[in-house]
Amino acid sequence: MIYLSSDHAGFHLKLKIVSFLNLEKIPYFDLGPFEFIKQDDYPLYAQSLAEKMKDEKNSMGILVCRSGEGMEIAANRFKWIRAALCNNKTFAKLSREEDDANVLVLSAMMFEDGEEYKDIIKTFINTKFKNIKRYRRRVEEMS
């Protein structure tokens, strides 16, 4: 399962992501927000996503805020989350292959006009962890 959430600054990109996931027939669960509320705070949405993922070992997440930094920091407070802010396909691929990232964080500012976020999402979802000794060791050290 892919869990999806944003704060107010990422709300409009989240709506585009929902449309994209539906079009691609990629299963997801939208954790909100479901309407634009300027007072939404990213730590609460990152926590909600992390809690949903806690007992689902193979689940993934997508978080969106203005810069992506706030969501990344908030999500990484949870020991079972490895959130990666990825603004291109290369970073998405490396975050999965080498760091076994399970949450993709996107910056709404980076994708106001473009649609590169679609390729980033596809790359993140479809890339597998390179389960080799040095990468396993590093992921275990983070846990």
C-alpha positions in Angstrom: 0.0 0.0 0.0 1.1 3.6 -0.7 0.0 6.2 1.8 -0.3 9.8 0.7 -0.5 13.0 2.6 0.4 16.7 2.4 0.1 19.9 4.3 -1.6 23.0 3.0 1.4 24.0 0.9 1.5 20.6 -0.8 -2.2 20.2 -1.2 -2.5 21.1 -4.9 0.4 18.9 -5.9 -1.2 16.1 -3.8 -4.4 16.4 -5.8 -2.3 16.0 -9.0 -0.6 13.0 -7.5 -4.0 11.4 -6.7 -5.1 11.9 -10.3 -1.9 10.4 -11.6 -2.1 7.4 -9.2 -5.7 6.8 -10.3 -4.8 7.0 -14.0 -1.9 4.6 -13.5 -4.1 2.3 -11.4 -1.6 2.4 -8.6 -3.3 1.6 -5.2 -3.0 4.2 -2.6 -4.7 5.5 0.6 -5.1 9.2 0.9 -4.6 10.4 4.5 -5.6 14.0 3.7 -6.1 16.8 3.8 -9.2 16.7 1.7 -9.6 20.4 1.5 -7.3 23.4 1.5 -6.9 24.6 5.1 -4.1 27.2 5.4 -3.5 26.3 9.0 -2.6 22.6 8.3 0.7 21.7 9.9 3.1 19.2 8.2 4.2 17.4 11.4 0.7 16.1 12.0 0.4 14.7 8.5 3.8 13.1 8.6 3.0 11.5 11.9 -0.3 10.2 10.5 1.4 8.6 7.6 4.2 7.1 9.8 1.6 5.5 12.2 -0.2 3.9 9.2 3.0 2.4 8.0 4.2 1.2 11.3 2.8 -2.3 11.1 2.9 -2.7 7.3 6.4 -3.8 6.5 6.1 -3.4 2.7 4.1 -0.2 2.6 5.4 3.0 1.1 4.5 6.7 1.5 4.4 9.9 -0.4 4.5 13.2 1.5 4.3 16.7 0.0 5.0 20.1 1.5 6.3 23.4 0.2 10.0 22.6 0.3 9.8 19.0 1.3 12.3 19.6 4.1 9.7 19.8 6.9 8.0 16.6 5.9 11.3 14.8 5.5 12.4 15.9 9.0 9.1 15.1 10.6 8.8 11.7 9.0 12.3 10.6 9.8 11.6 11.0 13.6 10.0 7.6 13.4 12.5 4.7 13.5 10.7 2.6 10.9 10.6 5.5 8.4 13.3 6.3 5.9 12.0 9.4 4.1 13.9 10.8 1.2 13.4 14.2 -0.4 13.8 13.5 -4.2 13.6 16.2 -6.8 14.6 14.0 -9.7 14.6 10.4 -10.8 18.2 9.8 -10.0 17.8 10.6 -6.3 14.6 8.5 -6.2 16.4 5.5 -7.6 19.4 5.9 -5.3 17.2 6.4 -2.2 15.5 3.1 -2.9 18.5 1.0 -4.2 21.0 2.1 -1.5 19.0 3.4 1.5 15.8 1.3 1.2 13.8 4.5 1.5 10.1 3.8 2.1 8.7 7.4 2.0 9.1 9.7 -1.0 9.0 13.4 -0.1 8.3 15.9 -2.8 8.6 19.7 -2.9 5.5 21.4 -4.1 7.7 24.4 -5.2 9.7 22.2 -7.5 6.7 20.9 -9.4 4.4 23.9 -9.7 4.5 23.8 -13.5 6.1 20.5 -14.5 5.1 16.9 -14.4 8.5 15.3 -13.6 7.0 14.2 -10.2 5.2 11.5 -12.2 8.5 9.9 -13.3 10.0 10.4 -9.8 7.0 8.5 -8.3 7.2 5.7 -10.8 10.9 5.4 -10.3 10.6 5.3 -6.5 7.8 2.7 -6.5 9.4 0.4 -9.1 13.0 0.5 -7.8 14.0 -2.3 -5.4 16.5 -2.2 -2.6 19.9 -3.6 -3.6 20.1 -6.1 -0.8 23.9 -6.2 -0.6 26.0 -6.3 2.6 27.1 -2.7 2.8 23.7 -1.3 2.1 22.0 -3.7 4.6 24.6 -2.7 7.2 23.9 1.0 6.7 20.1 0.6 6.8 20.5 -1.5 10.0 22.7 1.3 11.5 19.9 3.8 10.9 17.4 1.5 12.7 
